[in-house]
Amino acid sequence: MSMAYFTLYSRTWCHLCDDMLQALVVLVGDGYRVDVIDVDADPALVEQYDELVPVLQGCLPGQPPQTLCHYHLDAAAVQQFLDLSAVHGDGRRGD
């Protein structure tokens, strides 16, 4: 079964990006995949996210990504996404 996961649009030199990733891992543990995408590697991503980085999206199978927050982790928005993923039957990975 496909699982919910997160995408973090980031930069290598961005302390806010590091802070958001660390806060996300503390909040959700290691039960969810987190893809970290360097926006500077793709001009289209720079154009889309440049001044908003870091941007966190929640992804559910078969649905468009949902932007949860930018600059700082919004724990309430992440929890709401996790609750939605549970409704869709996408819980933590079983390792």
N, C-alpha and C positions, 0 to 999 in steps of 0.2 A: 504494500500500500504506500502511496506517495504521502509525504509528510509536509507539514508547514515548515517554512524556513525563513530566514532573514537575509536581506541584502543591505550591506552598509557601504554607501558611496563615500569614499575617503580620499585622503592624500597622505603621502609618506611623511611629510613634515608638519602635520596638523595635530597639535596636542588635544584639541577638542575631539578629534576623530578617535585618538587613543583612549580618551576619557569615556566616550560613548561606548566603544567596544568593551572596555573593562566593566562599565556599569551594566551593560546588557548581559555579559557572561555571569556577573554576580546575580542578576535578576532571574535569568532563565536557566542557569547551570549549563551543563554540557549536553543536554537532551535535545537541542535544536542546532541544525546547521546554520552557520553564519558565513555567507560569502562576502568577502571584503574586496571591493572593486576600486582601483585607483583611477579616479576621474581624469587625472593628467595623462593617462595612457591612451585616451580617446578624445579627440577634439569635440565630437558630438556630446560626450558626457560633460566636458568642461563647459560647453555652451549651455547645457541644461541645468547643471548643478553648481557651477563655479562658486558663487558667493554663499550658497546654502550649505555647503559641506561642513560637517557630516550630515548625511541624509540616511535615515533608516527606513527601509521598507519591509513589510511583512508580506510573505507570499504563500498563497494557498493554491493547491493544484486546481487547474482549470479556471482560475480567476485571475484578473489583472493584479499586479502588485499594488499594495496599499501603502502610501506614505504615512508613516506613524509619527515621525518627528524629524527635526533638524536642529543643529547646534548642540542641543543637550538632550539626553534621554528623557522621554516622557513616559515614566513608569506606568501611569494609568492607561495610556494609549497602547503600550505593549501588552499590558494585562488584558485589556479589552480584545486585542487581536488574539491572544492566547485563548480566551474564553470562546471567541468565534471559531477558532481552529478546533476546539473540543466539540463544538456543536456540529462541525463538519466531519467529525470522526478522525481528525488529524491530531493525534497527541504526540507525546514525546516518543522518540525513537526507542525501540527495544534493542539494546546492544547485548 
